[in-house]
């Protein structure tokens, strides 16, 4: 026998044997008195869609089936949230709205997704899930650890795992003192540096190419500014930094802060130009003769940056295609926040 629900105070109440049928066995809603449960509108919509709930009677006494129920739901995001809810249910997940009383301590997001085989009463959340459409911008300051589901214009869903990142490495950090160097238009040439500056700590590129005995190094302005600040080359740090600002504006200072922090963390940053990023990074450089693949692609943004989902998809897809993880370094006056995004198949 199919059951009907009724709208009251923003939820759909269902009586009969609803608790056993919907909540206890399949994780829908939350219990009320006796066998009655309360469903969020998104849960009621899914039960109507499946034919498990015959109708919902609204405040005016009208019986709403699935189509009419969707038509009455206000808000521009109900449709995309329903698509994600239905997709995860079809994959064998139970999920509930991330709010009380569905959960005692809900995450600040749209849904709590439970591990397969578990539900809201088991006290374990697999994913804190946020749902957006492809035209909804994402302010960098609103990033939260969890899963971001993006629904495109053809109702396809892409899931991204969003996580804090803590880049660390064990690359060598020893530097020489006072190497002679010349500042050119947008780079620096270091004359007669010790071999280890390139081969062990991976600064610059040999001017002579791969065939060298004692390399003359051409360094980026970021590398040169870092080396100058530490006395490894005989250029004034302020002069190199000023040239960097002339070349790329305020972006240079932001990128230099990220470059410096990565080096201080034992990570070697090199240009990410070929991948459309600011840096590619190597965590454990012992020798350039035994250099593995870089692990991360890093894109540097101000902390108030606003992401477009299409750009996020492009960055993450590119990084995945070259076996790297996409990391965003968000910079403000207080420091740097590191976030990684990776494709996820629930």
N, C-alpha and C positions, 0 to 999 in steps of 0.2 A: 504494500500500500504506500503510495506516494504521500508525502507530507506537504503542508503549506506553511509558509512563514508570514509574519506580520511585522511591518515597520513600527518601531517604537523608540523614540529618543536616539535616533541615529544608528540603531542596530536592528537586525532581523531576528525576532524571537521565534523559535520553533519548539513545539511541544511534542506530545506523543512519546515515541521511543527515540527521540532525536539524540539524546546523550549517547546511548549505546551505538546508534546507527552512524552518527556523524563524528562525534567528539572522541569517544573511547576507541573506536576502531580505525578512524582516519584522521584524527587531529584537527577537525574543524571547530571553530568557535570556542567558547568557554562556558562552563556549567553555571546554570542558575538553580532555582529550587527544583527538587524532584528530578525528572528526566528532561526538563527544559534546558535549552542552550541559547546563547546569543551569538549571532554571526555578524562579522563585519560585512559591509556591502560587497566587498570583493569576494569573500567566501560564499555568500549567498549567490552571487552571479555565477560562480563556478559550479555550484550544485545545480543551479537552473540549467546551465549549459550542458551538463552531463545528463540531465533528466532525473537526477536524484531528488530534486525538490520540484514540486509541481508548479508552484506559483508563490509570489509574495504579494500580500495584500497591503497596499499603502495606506497612508493616513486618511485618504478620501474614500477608502473602501474599494478601490480599483484593484483587480487581480492582474498582476504583472507577470508575464512569462519572460523568457530570456531576452528577447528582442526589445520589448517595451521596458524591461528593467534597465537595460543598457541605455536606452534613449532618455530615461528620466534622471540618470546619474549626472550630477553637475561636476564641473571641474575638467580642465583640459587633459589631465594626466590619468584619468581613470582607465581609458582605453589601453594605454601602454602598460599600466600596472597590471591590468587583467591579462594581457598577453604573456607577460613574464610569469605571473602567478600560475596560469594554465600550463605554460611550458615546463616549469619546475615540477608541478604536480605530475605531468606526464612522464617525467624522468624518475619518478619514484620518491620525490622529496615531499615531506610535510613542511608547511611554512605558515606563519601567522603574521598579522600586523605587528610591527614593533612598537607596541604600546600596551599600557595597562588597560584592563586586567588580563589580557592574553599572556603577558609575561610580567613577572615581579620586578625585574630590572632590565627593561628593554633597551637595546642600543638605539642611538639617535639616527635612525634610518627608516626605510619604508617597511621592510620585512625582516623577520628572523627566519632563517632557513635551518632546519634541523638535520642532523646526520641521517642518512638512510636507515630506516628501521626504528627511528626514534621520533618522539613528538614533543609538544610543549611541556609535558609533565616530567620529562627526563632530565631537565636542567642543563642541557648541552646545546649550544648553537654552533652550527657549522659555518654559516656565513651571515654577516650583517649585510643586507642587500639594499642598495639604492637603485631606483629605476628612473631613467630619463628617456626622452625622445632624442633623435639625432640632432634636432635643432635647439636643444636646451643647452646653453652654455654652462660651464662648470668653473666657478671661481676657485683659484688655487687655494685660497684660505678655507674653503669648504671641504677640502679633501679629507676623507675619513678612511681608516683602515677597514677593509671589507671587500665587498664585490660590487662593482658598478655594472648594471645591465643597461645597454643602450639599444633602443628599438628604432630601426631605420624606417624609411618611408614605405617600404614593402613588407613591414611587420617582421622582418628578420631580427633576431636578437643576438647581440654580441656581449659576452661576459668578460669583464676585466677584473683581475685581482689587484687591489690597491693596497700597498703596504708601506710602512716606514722602512727606510733603508739606512744602513750604517756602513758605508764603504770603508773597508780596512784592507791593509796589505802588509807585506814584509819586504818590499823592495828596498834596495840599498839607498842610503841617504848621504854618504860621505861626499864632501865637495872640496875642490882645490881652493887656493887663494890667489886673487889678483891676476887671473889670466887676461892677457891683452885682448881687447875686443873693439870692434867698430860698429857704430850705429848707422845703418843704411835707411832707406826710405821706410820699409815696413818689416825689417828683420835685423838681426845682429849677427856679425861674423866673429867667431872666437878663434884667435890664432894660437896655434901650438898648445892646445889644452892637453892635459894628461889623457891617456887612452881610456881610462875608466869613466871619464865624464860622459862619453857616449856608450861604451860597451857595457858598463856596469850600472850606471844610473840613468841611461837612456835620455840624455838631453840632446836636442838638435838632430841634424842629419849631416853626414860627411859631405863636404863640398866636392870631394873627389869621387863620390859615388861609392860603390861597393869595393873598389880596388884602392886601398889606402894602407899606408904603414902607420903614420901619425896623422889622424884626420884633422882637417880644418872644419870646424862646425858652423853651420848656419842655423841659428836658433830663432824661434818665433819671438815676438815681443813679450808674450806671456812668460816664456822660459827665461828670456833675458832679464826681465824685471825681477823674477824670483832669484836668479843667480846674482844679480847686482845687489839686491837687498841683503844677501848673505855673504857679500864680499868675494864671491867666486870669480867675478869678472871686474875689470877696472872701469866700469861705467857708473855714473851717478844714478841711483835708483829713480830719483824724481825725474831725471831726463828721459829715461826709458818709459816710465809710466805716462809722462806727458805726450810722448810720441804715440803711445798706444791710444790715448784719448783722441789725438788728432786723426788717427787712422779709423777708429770705429766708435767714437763718442763714448757716452756713459756706459755702454755695454762692456767696454774694456774693463772698467773697475769691477763690475759684477763678475765677469769671467775670471778676472785675476784672483778675486777672493775665493772662488770655487777651486781654481787651479792650486792656489796656496794650501787650502785645507786638504785637498786630495794628497798633495805631496807630504804634508805633515802627518797624514794618516798612513803613510807607507804605500800609497797608490801612485802609479805613474800615469798621468794624463797626457795623451797625445791628441792631435787634431782629429776631430770626427767629421771633417768636411766631406769625405767620400760617402758618408752615411747620412748626411744632412743633419748632423748633430754638432754640438760644441766640442765634445771630447769622446774619445774611446779610451778605455782605461785598462791597465794591467796591474793586477794585485801583487804579483810575486815575480819581479824581474831579477834574475841572477846574472844573466848575460843576454845581450841581443842576439848572440849566436844560437841561443836555445829559447827563443821567445815563442810562447804559446799564443793562442788566440786571445784577443782582448775580451773581457767579460761583460763590460757595461758600455752602453751609449748614454752620454749625459747631455741633457739639454738644460741650459741655464735660463731662468726667468726671474723677474722681480716677484716678490711675494704676493703682490696684488694682481698678478697675471690672471686672465680669464681664458680657459681652454675651450675650444670648440671640439665637440665629440669627434668630428671628422678628422681633425688633426691628431687627436689622441689615437684613433684607429690607424692612421697612416704611420705614426711613430712606432707604435707597438708592433704592427705588422712588419715594418722594416727591420726592427731589432730582432724579432723572432726569425726572420728570413736569413739573417747572418749570424744566428746562434748567439745572440746577446740579449741582455735585459735592458729595457728602457728605464732610465732614471731621470727624474726631474729635480734639479737643484733650485730651490726657491729662496731668494736672497732678500733680506731686508737689513735694517741697521742693527738688529739684535742678533743676527746670525744666519745660518743656512739650514733649511729643512730639506731632507732628502726623501723622495717618494719614488717607488717603483710601480710600474704598471705592466702586467703580463696577461696575455690571453688565458682564459680559463674555460675548460669544458666541464660543467658540473656533472 
